[in-house]
């Protein structure tokens, strides 16, 4: 299903090519989850996405899985990794910076994204 979705998004018939068209191994990729509600983002789906990203050559250290709180990610089944080798997985934990205006509303961004 994941490959079928990515090929449709990219407008291609080959899943490996679709992942390569949409993601460059030189980029950093942040995956925002939702770990606080009943319909939370399932860890298995996020891990499947990260496996596809690694398969096209994206180094694991350039992948970040994040949400609001580290403990919520842990409770949702994610393996926390804030500074070790491999995919980073952690919460913003109240660390936000900046003040930007978007569509008339003041917003702040997670320091994880700004870093």
Secondary structure, DSSP 4 states (H G I P E B T S, - for coil): -HHHHHHHHHT-S-HHHHHHHH--TTS-EEEE---SSTTPPPHHHHHHHHHHHHHTT--GGGEEEEES-HHHHHHTTPPPBSSSSS-EEEE-TT-EEEEEEETTEEEEEEHHHH-
